Amino acid sequence: MRDIRCDLQERTNIIEEQIRAIYAHFEKVVQQLQNERDARVAELQGTHSMIAKLIEFESAFMDNVVPLENPQAESRQQKGGKRLTALA
């Protein structure tokens, strides 16, 4: 009967090397995905910050607006005239 320990050890070494290569590839892909996620989160945070500043500016601006009384507009509304309104 032939001694197959050497063959089995060689196969074990090959499989271990394949496992290391696959694991290294896996780690590389995970790192790439994390980098992409971090970049997207940073982009979204920047957009969120800009929107928050715009809302802050608009709120400050709208606090300083004095509503004007327009008797013509009131009479049109009473007569059933159509008035355009902006959607929020």
N, C-alpha and C positions, 0 to 999 in steps of 0.2 A: 504494500500500500504506500502510496506517495504522500509525502508531507506537504500539506497545502497551507501551512501557516504563513509562509512567505508570500504566497499569492493573496491570501486574505489580508495580510498587512498592507500589501501594495494597493489593493482595492480600497481598504480603509483610508489610506493616505490620499488617494485620488478623490474619494467622496468628501473627506474633510476639506480638501482644497476647494472643491466645488461649493461646499457650504460656505466657506470663508468668502469666496468670490460673490456668491449670491447675497450674503449678508452685507458685504461692502457696497454692492449695488443698491440694496434696499436702503441702507443708511444714506447714501448719496441722494436717492429719490426723496426720502423723507426730508432731508435738509433743504432740497430744492423747493419742495412744497411749503415748508415752513417759511422760507425766504419770500416766496410768492404771496403767501398769506400775510406776512408782515408788511410787505409793500402795499398790498390792497388795503389793509387796515389803516396804514399811514395815509393813503390817498383818501379814504373815506373820512378819517378824522380831520384832514385838511378841509374837505368839502363841508363837513359838519361845522367846523370853526367859521368858515366863510358865511354859511347860512345863518349861524348864530349872530355874527356881527351885523349882517344885513337886517335881521329881525330887530336887533338892538337899535340900529340906526333908524329903521322905520318907526319903531315905537317912540324913540326920542323925537323924531320929526313929527309924528302924528300927535304927540302931546302938545306941540307948539302950534298946531293948526287951530285957527279960530273959525268956527262955522259962520258963514255969511247968510244973512237972511235975504232971501230973494222973493219979493212979493209976487213976481210974475210966475215963478215956479209953483208957488202955493196955489195961485189961482188956476193954473193949468191942471194941477192935481185935483182940485175940486171940480173942475169941469170934465174930468175923465180923460185928460190928455195922457199920452204914454210918456213915460220917463225912462231913459236908459239908466241902468245901474250896473256897477262893476261887480263881478263875482269875486268873492274872496277866496 
